[in-house]
């Protein structure tokens, strides 16, 4: 734990680089540093698949043989 306190900046850099850093106290693992999963802004997510997905004309129609199972 003492070493982690004195080397926190270096440990964070390792985590940012994708490494998993385990911090121990008296030889027992107590904490884990991992990189934060960054989210894309919502504006980028909307429309990201435009032109990449095609839906059949009958996409929202339920076939009769399946409809029987839901009645």
Secondary structure, DSSP 8 states (H G I E B T S, - for coil): -HHHHHTHHHHHHHHHTT--EEEEETTEEEEEE--------HHHHTTTTTTT----TTTT---HHHHGGG-
